[in-house]
Amino acid sequence: MSDLRAAVVLSAFCCLLAAESCRREIRTLNPPISTASRSIQAAKNPYEGNAYAISKGQQLYEQYNCVGCHAHGGGNMGPALMDDQWIYGSAPAQVYTSIAAGRPNGMPAFGNRIPTEQVWQLVSYVRSLSGLEPPATISPRSDEMQSRKSEERP
């Protein structure tokens, strides 16, 4: 009887461990952020370490034409996002403020045009470009580097 009990405990432990490992793919439909408050001084990114949010941020980066100024992270008219020298800081709250409130000399404010959860997804993606997100959550190759888009794959 004790072997059966040990097997049940072991299988329950394995199920809990497997459930916890799926956390990197959590898709929160209602993020735990207040959309009314745009002052994010000490806020923590609710999508930090979330592979799905980084992927969505990558799509938004293309759709909102961030590529026009920052290229694919290497910089163009706007500064590069792949290095460790960030003008206004690389902490999630600082990147959020740069996107939402804008910065002098070129970075427009997008806070009134982009929903808060999308700003945080952009923050996750932008930070992933310079390796500031956990490596396990970052795609090894960006979409423009793929031979075929993911929706075209068999």
C-alpha positions in Angstrom: 0.0 0.0 0.0 2.9 2.4 0.7 4.2 1.9 -2.9 0.9 3.0 -4.2 0.8 6.0 -2.0 4.4 6.9 -3.0 3.4 6.6 -6.7 0.4 8.9 -6.2 2.5 11.5 -4.3 5.2 11.4 -7.0 2.7 11.7 -9.8 1.0 14.7 -8.1 4.4 16.3 -7.6 5.2 15.8 -11.3 1.9 17.3 -12.3 2.5 20.4 -10.1 6.0 20.8 -11.5 4.7 20.5 -15.1 1.9 23.1 -14.4 4.5 25.5 -13.0 6.8 25.2 -16.0 4.0 26.4 -18.3 4.1 29.8 -16.6 6.3 31.2 -19.3 3.4 31.0 -21.8 0.7 32.6 -19.7 -1.6 34.7 -21.8 -3.2 37.2 -19.5 -6.3 38.7 -21.1 -6.9 41.2 -18.3 -3.4 42.3 -17.2 -3.1 43.4 -13.5 -2.4 47.0 -14.4 -4.6 50.1 -14.1 -5.2 51.7 -17.5 -6.3 54.9 -15.7 -2.9 55.5 -14.2 0.0 56.3 -16.6 2.5 57.3 -14.0 4.6 54.1 -13.7 7.6 55.1 -11.6 8.2 51.8 -9.7 5.9 49.5 -11.6 7.0 46.0 -12.4 6.3 44.7 -15.9 3.5 42.1 -15.6 4.8 40.4 -18.7 8.4 40.1 -17.7 9.7 36.6 -18.7 6.6 35.8 -20.7 7.4 34.4 -24.1 3.9 35.1 -25.5 4.1 38.8 -24.5 7.6 39.1 -26.1 6.2 37.6 -29.3 3.2 40.0 -29.2 5.6 42.9 -28.5 7.6 41.9 -31.6 4.5 42.0 -33.7 3.5 45.3 -32.3 7.0 46.7 -32.9 6.5 46.0 -36.6 2.8 47.1 -36.7 3.5 50.5 -34.9 6.5 51.1 -37.2 9.1 51.2 -34.5 11.3 49.7 -37.2 11.1 53.1 -39.0 13.3 54.8 -36.4 15.0 51.9 -34.5 15.4 49.5 -37.4 15.3 45.9 -36.1 17.0 47.0 -32.9 20.3 48.2 -34.5 19.3 51.8 -34.6 18.7 54.2 -37.4 17.2 57.7 -36.7 16.4 56.4 -33.2 19.0 54.9 -30.9 20.0 51.2 -31.0 18.1 48.8 -28.7 20.6 45.9 -28.9 23.3 47.3 -26.7 23.7 48.1 -23.0 23.9 51.9 -23.4 20.3 53.2 -23.0 19.9 57.0 -22.9 16.9 57.0 -20.5 17.6 53.7 -18.7 16.7 50.0 -19.5 14.6 49.3 -16.4 11.0 48.2 -17.4 9.5 51.4 -15.9 12.0 53.6 -17.7 11.3 51.9 -21.1 7.5 52.1 -20.4 7.9 55.9 -19.7 9.9 56.3 -22.9 7.1 54.7 -25.0 4.1 56.1 -23.2 5.3 59.7 -22.4 7.9 60.1 -25.2 11.4 61.7 -24.8 12.9 65.0 -26.0 14.6 65.1 -29.4 12.4 62.7 -31.3 10.6 59.9 -29.4 6.9 60.7 -29.6 4.5 59.9 -26.9 2.3 56.8 -27.6 0.5 56.6 -24.3 -2.7 58.0 -25.6 -2.7 55.8 -28.7 -1.5 52.4 -27.5 -3.3 50.4 -24.7 -1.3 49.9 -21.5 -1.0 46.1 -22.0 0.5 46.6 -25.5 3.0 49.2 -24.1 4.2 46.5 -21.6 4.4 43.9 -24.4 6.6 46.3 -26.3 8.7 46.9 -23.2 9.2 43.1 -23.0 10.2 42.8 -26.6 12.5 45.9 -26.6 14.3 44.6 -23.5 14.7 41.2 -25.1 16.6 42.8 -28.0 19.5 43.5 -25.7 19.2 40.3 -23.6 17.5 41.9 -20.6 14.7 39.3 -20.6 15.3 35.6 -19.5 17.0 33.7 -22.3 14.4 30.9 -22.3 11.6 33.3 -23.3 13.4 34.9 -26.2 12.9 33.4 -29.7 16.3 32.5 -31.3 15.3 34.2 -34.6 13.1 37.1 -35.3 10.3 36.8 -37.9 12.1 38.8 -40.6 14.9 36.3 -40.4 12.6 33.3 -41.0 12.5 31.7 -44.5 8.7 31.6 -44.2 6.3 33.4 -41.9 5.0 31.2 -39.1 1.4 31.2 -40.5 2.8 29.8 -43.8 4.5 26.9 -42.2 2.9 23.4 -42.7 
